[in-house]
Amino acid sequence: MNEIVVRHAEISDAQALHEIYSQPALVRDTLHLPHPALKLFTDRLNDLKPGSRNLVACIDNNVVGQLMLMVEQSPRRSHVATFGMGVDCRHQGKGVASALMQEMVNLCDNWLRIERIELTVFTDNEAALATYRKFGFEIEGTGKNFALREGQYVDAYFMARFKPV
């Protein structure tokens, strides 16, 4: 298996991210809408919000996954981060999500003073749930009718991981 390299996203990655998030399975399992504009990704890469880290996973210099980490900017929640992630369908099951998660957890635990990492995930996304559990995330609750997907409202779990002591 080829090595997975995780690095910060660059402006030149916009096209690859556009292609990844245009895949029907990623639209289904994220809050993205079908047919995203390339401009959405160029704008996000050009104007990174304060406290954000935009990581990409590469195999053979090709972007195959992305994780956007957002550190809360409110002083009362500055110990908390949230994230969203997507992996190219052709590279799922190859450790890409785990590589992105490992780097994100390293940043949070060792560099950013993050004590709590939060996420939401659709309750039927078994692969994502398994990955999150592997990294210590636990379900804290369920959001009923959390989001519209393919014409039906679906539930999502609220999960969190605390920095180990």
Summary of the structure (lengths in Angstrom):
residues: 165
radius of gyration: 15.4
end to end distance: 34.0
largest distance: 43.4
contacts: 471
relative contact order: 0.15
helix: 34%
strand: 37%
